[in-house]
Amino acid sequence: MTRSLLQKRFWLLGLAAILAVVALLPRTGFRGAGELPSTVHTAIAAPAQEPERSRPRVTVTRPQTGGIPRSTTQPGTMESFDFADLYAKVSGYVKQQDVDIGATVKRGQVLAIIDMPELEQELNRDRAALAQADAQVLQMQARVKTARAEFDAATAAIAQAEADLDKETSYLAFRDIQYNRVKQLFKLNSVDERLVDEKHEQLEAARAAERAARAAILTSRSQAAAADARIAQAEADVVDAKAKVQVATANVAKAQVFVDYTKIVSPYDGVVTRRNFHVGDFIRAADQGGNQPLLTVARTDLMRVIVQVPERDVPYTEVGDPAIIELAALGGTKLQAKVSRIANSEDRTTRTMRTEIDVPNSSNRLRDGMFGRVTILVDAGKNGLTVPSSSLVESSKTRKDSVFVVRDGKARLTPVEVGQDDGPRTEIVSGLSVDDQVIVKPPADLADGAAVDAEPAPVAGKSRPE
């Protein structure tokens, strides 16, 4: 055998041995590529590619439509819708008291009477003064009638005097003609001078009668003026008398008010909740130092529950919000109601807002002072989305709430604005849509942009698919 043939066989045997070692590498897990010759390492090198089984498997879910209802639960105190402390307006002794604590009363019912006879006497005196004033009005009205009658008589006398003046003026003219005629005859020596003197005397008498008639007219006119003045005076006296009647009427009304003050009446239907005096006790009027009410009456057909809403819930609380009132005194009975009124202002000390809820009490089971727990639904939570609370993470860069959303097979860190949180779920105000795939429990080492294998979260009541 030639030397060249021996060399060729040696190289073939060596190549076969190398191929055999390479074939055994996957089975033995040998990764020492540096121990192989460089030519072999180049031959078995493969393109670098991440195996599918090395991607983390995550559970995803889609956001649910509708936010989380917002409610506030606070202690509440039951109060009567109305209650009144009935004080005495006048001082005196308790003469009569027909009710006691727990008595049911009606509106306008007399509950107690205070003995004060001097008020009755003052009322009688003022009533007498009123009667006197009424009589004075009648008297002044009669004077008006008398003055008008005198004025009418004076007016008639004026007319009579004017008529007499006309008669006397005519008679004077007749006597003047007669005198002049006799005087002319005397010049003709037809009559005696005695006749002339007689006619002159008659003429002067006629002149005197005329002057008297004129004076009578002036007198009648003066009498008429005086009568007219008396009419004005009498009418003024009537006005004054009527004013006195009004004053007397007001005095009677005032006295009657004070007499009525001796009767303590109920302002509305309700129940007596407090009594401080007994029959025979002397009580002072409230404006004279009396600082205790005689009785207290509370309205019971309608109650009001007082709740102090904390500041965080104040912006959401409105009239008409549904409320549930739970009273331990009634075995946890729950009453359905609505917010009736809000203060629209916070207490500067407690930073709470007074809120009132009206509750009918037709069965009379509710009592003033009862204590319970009140839950007010301040926001129905119809808007927004919710995701499992375990989906939330805090961004290391922005320090804000975020979630991982799977897009194109990769986990994307997405900032969100968080609303309500009821424990299992959290309300997302903005940052997500209903089509997003949110990772439920992202691994602690999950990085933004990492490739993941997503599988949907199991439906409640079904086993997880293998």
Backbone torsions as a table, in degrees:
resi	resn	phi	psi	omega
1	MET	NA	138.2	-176.7
2	THR	-82.1	160.5	-178.2
3	ARG	-65.0	-37.1	-179.6
4	SER	-64.6	-35.1	178.4
5	LEU	-69.4	-38.4	177.7
6	LEU	-63.6	-40.6	178.8
7	GLN	-64.3	-38.7	179.9
8	LYS	-65.0	-41.7	178.9
9	ARG	-64.1	-37.8	-178.4
10	PHE	-62.4	-45.4	179.7
11	TRP	-66.9	-35.0	177.3
12	LEU	-65.8	-41.5	178.8
13	LEU	-65.2	-38.9	179.2
14	GLY	-66.2	-40.0	178.8
15	LEU	-65.3	-38.5	179.1
16	ALA	-64.7	-38.3	179.9
17	ALA	-65.9	-40.6	179.5
18	ILE	-64.6	-42.8	178.9
19	LEU	-62.3	-36.6	178.7
20	ALA	-65.0	-40.8	178.9
21	VAL	-64.7	-41.8	178.9
22	VAL	-63.1	-38.7	179.0
23	ALA	-64.1	-30.5	-179.0
24	LEU	-84.4	-11.8	-176.2
25	LEU	-60.0	-49.1	-179.4
26	PRO	-58.7	-33.6	-178.3
27	ARG	-75.5	-35.3	-176.8
28	THR	-88.4	-7.3	-179.2
29	GLY	70.5	21.3	-178.2
30	PHE	-73.9	127.1	-179.9
31	ARG	-121.1	11.3	-177.0
32	GLY	-80.7	71.4	-178.1
33	ALA	-64.5	-25.4	-178.7
34	GLY	-69.8	-16.6	-179.1
35	GLU	-85.0	-13.3	-179.8
36	LEU	-86.9	159.8	174.1
37	PRO	-62.5	153.2	-174.8
38	SER	-63.2	-32.1	-179.7
39	THR	-67.0	-36.9	179.3
40	VAL	-71.2	-42.5	-179.6
41	HIS	-58.4	-40.1	179.3
42	THR	-67.9	-32.7	-177.0
43	ALA	-72.0	-37.2	-173.6
44	ILE	-95.3	-3.4	179.9
45	ALA	-65.1	138.7	-179.9
46	ALA	-125.2	154.6	178.2
47	PRO	-56.5	138.3	-179.9
48	ALA	-71.6	127.6	-178.8
49	GLN	-151.5	131.9	-177.1
50	GLU	-73.9	129.4	179.8
51	PRO	-66.0	149.0	179.3
52	GLU	-61.2	-36.7	-172.8
53	ARG	-74.5	-6.0	179.9
54	SER	-89.0	-9.6	178.2
55	ARG	-74.5	138.9	177.8
56	PRO	-70.0	142.4	178.0
57	ARG	-96.0	127.0	-177.9
58	VAL	-125.1	154.5	177.2
59	THR	-100.7	132.0	-177.1
60	VAL	-121.6	156.7	176.1
61	THR	-147.1	159.5	178.4
62	ARG	-99.0	144.5	178.9
63	PRO	-60.5	143.1	177.6
64	GLN	-91.8	139.8	179.7
65	THR	-74.8	149.0	-178.9
66	GLY	94.9	131.3	-179.2
67	GLY	-82.4	-168.4	-180.0
68	ILE	-99.8	125.5	177.8
69	PRO	-57.3	138.8	179.8
70	ARG	-103.3	126.3	179.4
71	SER	-136.1	159.7	175.9
72	THR	-130.9	132.7	179.3
73	THR	-115.3	119.1	-175.9
74	GLN	-138.1	157.9	174.3
75	PRO	-68.5	146.3	179.8
76	GLY	-133.3	149.6	-179.6
77	THR	-117.9	131.0	179.5
78	MET	-83.8	131.1	177.0
79	GLU	-132.5	153.8	172.3
80	SER	-64.2	143.2	-177.7
81	PHE	-61.8	-39.1	175.3
82	ASP	-137.4	145.5	171.0
83	PHE	-152.1	148.9	-174.9
84	ALA	-136.4	132.4	170.2
85	ASP	-88.3	117.7	-174.9
86	LEU	-93.9	105.5	178.8
87	TYR	-95.0	158.2	175.4
88	ALA	-83.7	134.4	177.6
89	LYS	-88.1	-20.7	179.5
90	VAL	-126.7	153.3	178.6
91	SER	-88.6	146.2	178.8
92	GLY	167.1	-172.0	179.3
93	TYR	-95.1	145.2	175.8
94	VAL	-72.2	110.4	-177.7
95	LYS	-87.4	-36.4	-175.5
96	GLN	-151.2	138.0	176.6
97	GLN	-147.6	105.9	-171.2
98	ASP	-94.2	-0.7	-177.1
99	VAL	-126.2	162.6	177.6
100	ASP	-142.0	-178.9	-179.7
101	ILE	-57.4	131.9	179.2
102	GLY	90.8	-6.9	-178.8
103	ALA	-71.3	136.6	175.9
104	THR	-84.8	130.0	-175.7
105	VAL	-126.1	160.8	178.7
106	LYS	-112.6	158.9	178.9
107	ARG	-61.4	129.4	179.3
108	GLY	85.4	-3.3	-179.7
109	GLN	-70.8	135.6	177.0
110	VAL	-75.7	121.4	-177.4
111	LEU	-99.1	-33.3	-179.0
112	ALA	-155.6	157.7	179.4
113	ILE	-130.6	133.7	179.0
114	ILE	-102.3	132.2	-178.2
115	ASP	-84.7	116.9	177.6
116	MET	-152.5	79.8	-173.4
117	PRO	-63.3	-25.8	-178.7
118	GLU	-63.4	-27.6	176.9
119	LEU	-68.0	-37.1	176.7
120	GLU	-64.1	-40.1	179.0
121	GLN	-65.0	-41.7	177.7
122	GLU	-63.3	-36.6	177.9
123	LEU	-65.5	-43.6	178.6
124	ASN	-63.1	-40.4	178.9
125	ARG	-62.7	-44.0	-179.8
126	ASP	-68.2	-32.9	176.0
127	ARG	-66.5	-39.4	176.8
128	ALA	-64.0	-41.4	177.5
129	ALA	-62.5	-35.8	177.5
130	LEU	-66.0	-42.5	177.9
131	ALA	-62.9	-40.1	177.4
132	GLN	-63.1	-41.6	178.7
133	ALA	-65.5	-37.5	177.0
134	ASP	-63.4	-41.6	178.9
135	ALA	-64.6	-38.1	179.2
136	GLN	-65.3	-33.9	175.8
137	VAL	-62.5	-44.9	179.2
138	LEU	-62.9	-40.3	179.1
139	GLN	-63.0	-43.6	179.3
140	MET	-67.5	-35.1	176.5
141	GLN	-65.6	-36.5	176.3
142	ALA	-65.3	-38.3	177.4
143	ARG	-64.1	-34.8	176.8
144	VAL	-63.3	-43.3	179.2
145	LYS	-63.3	-42.0	178.7
146	THR	-63.0	-43.8	-179.8
147	ALA	-64.9	-37.3	178.1
148	ARG	-67.9	-36.3	177.5
149	ALA	-65.7	-42.3	176.5
150	GLU	-62.5	-37.7	178.4
151	PHE	-66.1	-41.1	178.0
152	ASP	-63.7	-40.8	178.7
153	ALA	-64.4	-41.6	178.8
154	ALA	-64.5	-38.7	178.1
155	THR	-63.5	-41.1	177.1
156	ALA	-65.3	-38.3	178.3
157	ALA	-63.7	-35.7	176.6
158	ILE	-61.9	-45.0	179.3
159	ALA	-62.5	-40.7	178.9
160	GLN	-64.6	-42.8	-179.8
161	ALA	-65.2	-37.9	178.0
162	GLU	-65.8	-37.5	176.5
163	ALA	-66.1	-41.3	177.4
164	ASP	-62.8	-37.6	178.9
165	LEU	-62.7	-41.3	178.6
166	ASP	-62.1	-41.5	-179.9
167	LYS	-65.6	-44.5	-178.7
168	GLU	-68.3	-32.8	177.5
169	THR	-65.7	-41.0	178.3
170	SER	-66.1	-41.8	-179.6
171	TYR	-65.8	-37.5	177.4
172	LEU	-63.8	-39.5	179.0
173	ALA	-64.9	-37.9	178.6
174	PHE	-64.7	-46.2	-179.3
175	ARG	-65.2	-33.0	179.3
176	ASP	-67.5	-41.6	178.8
177	ILE	-65.7	-43.3	-178.6
178	GLN	-63.1	-41.9	-179.6
179	TYR	-64.9	-46.1	-179.6
180	ASN	-60.6	-36.7	-179.2
181	ARG	-68.3	-45.4	-179.6
182	VAL	-66.1	-37.3	179.4
183	LYS	-63.3	-36.7	179.1
184	GLN	-70.3	-38.3	177.8
185	LEU	-67.3	-34.3	178.1
186	PHE	-64.5	-37.7	178.0
187	LYS	-64.3	-29.0	178.8
188	LEU	-90.0	8.2	179.8
189	ASN	57.6	33.8	179.8
190	SER	-93.0	-22.3	-178.6
191	VAL	-131.7	164.9	-179.4
192	ASP	-81.9	152.2	179.9
193	GLU	-63.9	-27.5	179.3
194	ARG	-60.6	-37.5	179.8
195	LEU	-67.3	-35.5	178.7
196	VAL	-64.7	-43.9	179.2
197	ASP	-62.8	-37.7	-179.9
198	GLU	-63.5	-44.6	-179.0
199	LYS	-67.9	-32.8	178.0
200	HIS	-67.0	-38.4	178.4
201	GLU	-64.7	-41.5	178.9
202	GLN	-64.8	-36.2	177.8
203	LEU	-63.7	-43.6	-179.3
204	GLU	-65.9	-37.0	177.9
205	ALA	-63.8	-38.3	178.7
206	ALA	-66.1	-38.3	178.3
207	ARG	-65.1	-40.4	178.2
208	ALA	-63.7	-40.4	178.9
209	ALA	-64.1	-37.2	178.0
210	GLU	-65.3	-43.4	179.5
211	ARG	-63.5	-37.6	177.9
212	ALA	-64.8	-38.7	178.8
213	ALA	-65.1	-40.2	177.5
214	ARG	-65.3	-40.4	178.2
215	ALA	-64.9	-35.9	178.9
216	ALA	-63.9	-37.0	177.6
217	ILE	-63.1	-45.3	-180.0
218	LEU	-62.0	-40.0	179.5
219	THR	-64.1	-44.5	-179.5
220	SER	-63.9	-39.1	179.2
221	ARG	-66.4	-39.7	177.2
222	SER	-63.2	-41.1	177.9
223	GLN	-64.0	-37.9	178.1
224	ALA	-65.6	-41.2	178.4
225	ALA	-63.9	-41.2	178.4
226	ALA	-64.3	-39.6	178.2
227	ALA	-65.1	-39.1	178.0
228	ASP	-64.2	-39.0	177.4
229	ALA	-64.4	-39.3	178.1
230	ARG	-65.3	-33.2	176.0
231	ILE	-61.8	-48.4	179.7
232	ALA	-60.3	-42.4	179.0
233	GLN	-63.9	-42.2	179.7
234	ALA	-65.6	-39.6	178.0
235	GLU	-65.4	-38.8	175.9
236	ALA	-63.2	-38.9	178.1
237	ASP	-64.9	-33.5	177.1
238	VAL	-64.9	-44.7	178.8
239	VAL	-60.7	-43.9	179.3
240	ASP	-62.8	-41.4	179.8
241	ALA	-64.8	-39.3	178.3
242	LYS	-66.9	-36.8	176.7
243	ALA	-63.0	-39.9	177.1
244	LYS	-64.2	-33.0	175.9
245	VAL	-64.1	-41.8	178.7
246	GLN	-63.8	-41.2	177.8
247	VAL	-63.2	-44.7	179.6
248	ALA	-64.3	-37.1	177.8
249	THR	-64.7	-41.8	178.3
250	ALA	-63.8	-39.6	178.4
251	ASN	-64.2	-38.9	177.4
252	VAL	-64.6	-43.2	179.5
253	ALA	-62.9	-41.4	178.9
254	LYS	-63.7	-45.1	178.5
255	ALA	-63.1	-36.2	178.5
256	GLN	-66.5	-37.2	177.8
257	VAL	-60.8	-45.4	-179.7
258	PHE	-66.9	-33.8	174.7
259	VAL	-65.5	-39.9	178.4
260	ASP	-66.3	-28.5	178.1
261	TYR	-63.0	-19.7	177.7
262	THR	-72.4	-9.6	178.4
263	LYS	-108.8	119.9	177.4
264	ILE	-91.6	117.0	-176.4
265	VAL	-116.2	157.0	179.8
266	SER	-80.9	132.9	-180.0
267	PRO	-77.3	-17.0	-179.6
268	TYR	-163.9	172.7	175.5
269	ASP	-67.8	133.9	-179.2
270	GLY	-179.2	-150.5	-177.5
271	VAL	-140.1	145.8	177.7
272	VAL	-78.5	121.4	-178.0
273	THR	-108.4	-8.9	-177.3
274	ARG	-154.2	141.1	175.7
275	ARG	-139.6	129.1	-176.6
276	ASN	-115.2	-12.1	-176.9
277	PHE	-133.2	162.0	178.2
278	HIS	-124.7	168.3	179.0
279	VAL	-59.2	130.9	-179.2
280	GLY	99.0	-16.2	178.6
281	ASP	-70.7	143.2	173.9
282	PHE	-91.0	130.5	-179.8
283	ILE	-122.8	147.6	177.4
284	ARG	-100.5	148.7	177.1
285	ALA	-64.4	154.9	-177.7
286	ALA	-61.8	-33.6	-179.9
287	ASP	-86.3	5.8	178.2
288	GLN	-121.6	22.0	175.8
289	GLY	105.8	-2.2	177.5
290	GLY	-73.4	112.3	-174.9
291	ASN	-109.5	7.5	178.0
292	GLN	-120.6	133.9	177.1
293	PRO	-71.4	150.3	176.5
294	LEU	-68.6	-46.1	179.4
295	LEU	-143.7	160.6	170.9
296	THR	-126.0	128.4	-179.4
297	VAL	-117.6	132.0	-179.9
298	ALA	-118.3	139.0	174.7
299	ARG	-79.9	132.6	-172.8
300	THR	-120.8	-7.4	-179.3
301	ASP	-73.4	-18.8	178.0
302	LEU	-140.3	131.8	-179.9
303	MET	-116.1	163.9	175.2
304	ARG	-131.8	138.2	179.2
305	VAL	-103.6	126.9	-177.9
306	ILE	-98.8	123.5	179.5
307	VAL	-126.4	136.5	174.8
308	GLN	-101.1	105.0	-176.7
309	VAL	-82.8	128.2	-179.4
310	PRO	-67.5	162.6	-172.7
311	GLU	-60.4	-35.3	-176.8
312	ARG	-64.0	-24.7	-178.8
313	ASP	-103.6	-5.4	-177.6
314	VAL	-59.1	-44.9	-177.2
315	PRO	-62.7	-19.8	-175.8
316	TYR	-98.5	-13.6	-175.2
317	THR	-81.8	128.0	-178.9
318	GLU	-138.4	159.7	175.6
319	VAL	-64.8	132.8	-178.3
320	GLY	100.5	-8.2	178.4
321	ASP	-63.3	136.2	178.6
322	PRO	-63.7	146.1	-179.3
323	ALA	-141.2	145.8	175.8
324	ILE	-120.7	124.0	-178.6
325	ILE	-109.6	121.1	-179.2
326	GLU	-113.7	118.9	-176.4
327	LEU	-110.1	118.7	179.5
328	ALA	-66.8	-31.9	-178.2
329	ALA	-65.2	-21.2	178.8
330	LEU	-107.8	31.9	177.1
331	GLY	68.6	33.5	179.7
332	GLY	76.3	18.8	178.8
333	THR	-57.3	133.8	-179.2
334	LYS	-106.7	126.4	-179.8
335	LEU	-109.6	130.6	177.9
336	GLN	-89.3	129.5	-179.4
337	ALA	-152.9	-173.9	178.0
338	LYS	-137.2	154.5	177.0
339	VAL	-64.8	125.4	-177.0
340	SER	-93.7	-36.8	-179.2
341	ARG	-159.9	151.6	177.7
342	ILE	-129.3	154.0	-175.9
343	ALA	-75.1	-21.6	-176.1
344	ASN	58.7	23.2	179.0
345	SER	-158.5	139.4	-179.8
346	GLU	-92.3	148.5	171.6
347	ASP	-72.1	125.4	-174.1
348	ARG	-70.6	-16.3	179.5
349	THR	-88.7	-48.6	-176.1
350	THR	-94.5	-13.1	-176.9
351	ARG	57.2	43.4	175.6
352	THR	-129.2	160.9	-179.7
353	MET	-117.3	130.2	179.0
354	ARG	-68.6	127.7	179.5
355	THR	-129.7	136.0	-176.6
356	GLU	-120.4	139.9	179.5
357	ILE	-126.3	120.9	179.4
358	ASP	-84.1	136.5	-178.8
359	VAL	-132.7	120.2	175.7
360	PRO	-62.8	148.4	-177.3
361	ASN	-132.9	50.2	-178.0
362	SER	-64.2	-30.6	-179.8
363	SER	-84.0	-7.8	178.9
364	ASN	61.2	32.0	177.4
365	ARG	-89.0	-23.5	-177.2
366	LEU	-85.1	141.2	-177.0
367	ARG	-126.0	145.7	175.9
368	ASP	-60.9	130.3	179.1
369	GLY	97.4	-6.6	177.1
370	MET	-60.3	149.3	-176.8
371	PHE	-120.8	140.8	-180.0
372	GLY	-160.0	-172.2	-179.3
373	ARG	-113.4	132.7	-176.4
374	VAL	-120.5	128.1	175.9
375	THR	-113.5	121.2	-179.8
376	ILE	-111.5	124.9	175.7
377	LEU	-83.9	98.2	-174.8
378	VAL	-85.1	-18.4	179.6
379	ASP	-150.9	123.8	-177.8
380	ALA	-70.9	-18.3	177.4
381	GLY	67.1	42.0	-179.0
382	LYS	-80.6	-21.7	-178.2
383	ASN	-101.2	161.3	177.2
384	GLY	95.9	-177.2	179.6
385	LEU	-129.1	160.2	175.7
386	THR	-130.8	147.1	176.1
387	VAL	-134.6	161.8	174.9
388	PRO	-58.5	139.4	-178.8
389	SER	-61.6	-26.5	179.8
390	SER	-69.6	-9.8	179.7
391	SER	-78.4	-19.2	-173.1
392	LEU	-77.1	137.8	173.2
393	VAL	-134.6	165.0	178.4
394	GLU	-107.8	125.1	-179.8
395	SER	-66.7	130.2	179.8
396	SER	-69.7	-20.2	-178.3
397	LYS	-89.1	-51.7	-174.3
398	THR	-94.3	-14.1	-176.9
399	ARG	58.8	32.5	178.1
400	LYS	-119.5	162.7	179.6
401	ASP	-66.3	137.6	179.9
402	SER	-146.1	167.0	173.4
403	VAL	-136.1	157.2	173.2
404	PHE	-92.7	127.0	177.8
405	VAL	-116.5	131.7	180.0
406	VAL	-85.0	119.3	176.3
407	ARG	-134.0	125.1	179.0
408	ASP	56.5	39.0	176.5
409	GLY	76.3	9.6	-179.4
410	LYS	-127.3	148.8	179.3
411	ALA	-85.0	122.7	-179.0
412	ARG	-113.8	124.4	179.0
413	LEU	-76.5	118.2	-173.4
414	THR	-120.1	119.5	176.8
415	PRO	-70.7	143.3	-178.8
416	VAL	-136.6	160.1	173.2
417	GLU	-104.1	121.7	-172.8
418	VAL	-94.8	141.0	175.5
419	GLY	-109.1	-120.3	-179.6
420	GLN	-73.1	157.2	177.8
421	ASP	-140.8	114.1	179.7
422	ASP	-99.1	11.1	-179.9
423	GLY	108.7	-79.1	179.7
424	PRO	-65.6	-35.6	-175.1
425	ARG	-129.0	155.6	-179.6
426	THR	-125.6	138.9	179.6
427	GLU	-83.2	131.3	177.4
428	ILE	-107.4	115.8	-178.1
429	VAL	-79.6	-40.2	179.5
430	SER	-154.4	159.2	177.9
431	GLY	113.4	-16.6	-179.1
432	LEU	-130.8	161.2	172.3
433	SER	-124.8	166.8	-176.3
434	VAL	-67.8	-16.1	-177.8
435	ASP	-92.9	-5.9	-178.9
436	ASP	-71.1	146.3	175.2
437	GLN	-102.1	106.6	-174.9
438	VAL	-97.2	131.6	177.8
439	ILE	-73.7	126.3	-173.0
440	VAL	-70.5	-55.3	-179.8
441	LYS	-127.2	85.0	-176.9
442	PRO	-66.3	138.4	176.0
443	PRO	-59.4	151.8	-176.9
444	ALA	-64.0	-29.4	-177.6
445	ASP	-98.0	12.6	-179.1
446	LEU	-70.5	128.3	-177.9
447	ALA	-105.7	154.5	177.9
448	ASP	-63.6	126.0	179.8
449	GLY	91.6	-0.1	-179.9
450	ALA	-71.1	142.1	177.2
451	ALA	-74.5	137.3	-177.8
452	VAL	-138.2	158.5	170.0
453	ASP	-102.8	115.2	-176.0
454	ALA	-99.1	137.1	173.1
455	GLU	-133.1	141.7	-176.6
456	PRO	-66.6	148.9	178.3
457	ALA	-67.8	142.9	-179.7
458	PRO	-64.4	144.5	176.9
459	VAL	-75.5	141.1	-178.4
460	ALA	-57.6	130.3	179.8
461	GLY	94.2	-5.1	180.0
462	LYS	-117.6	149.1	178.8
463	SER	-77.1	155.6	-178.8
464	ARG	-74.5	132.2	-179.1
465	PRO	-65.6	143.6	179.1
466	GLU	-77.3	NA	NA
